[in-house]
């Protein structure tokens, strides 16, 4: 199968994953405070204190593929990617 055949099939197909754009509308007024508590250790700080040389962050995420949608997906349009919001 040649590259031009695959390219032609993808051009004709309805599925175009490279034309999807995802975004999040942050509606929680306390989001910044909650996000800082989660993200600060990755910046090597905790409660405003810099982590020591032998202190580490260990991440154990679960079910990372679950994405709840609260805004409708906007379909693919002429010269516009599909837009899907995940929060």
Phi, psi and omega in degrees: 000129183272161178297324180293327177294313178299316179300317180296317179297316180294323177297326182276339185284153179282328182282121179223078185300335179286353179255026176253138177233130182248145178209167179230131171268114180275116183249350182279119180295338179263016185300315184301315180297316180293318182294320180298321180298325180278319188273334183304317179301331178289338174266012178064036172228155175212122184052039177081001181254132179290134179292147180286172183299330183252020176254137187229160174254128176244128182251133177226075181286146176234143175052050183290344182273355179281122182227113179273134181255133178240352176239143183295149175282132176269126185289163179300132178236175179298120180060028178221132179285159173297140180240121181233129180259131177237128175232000000 
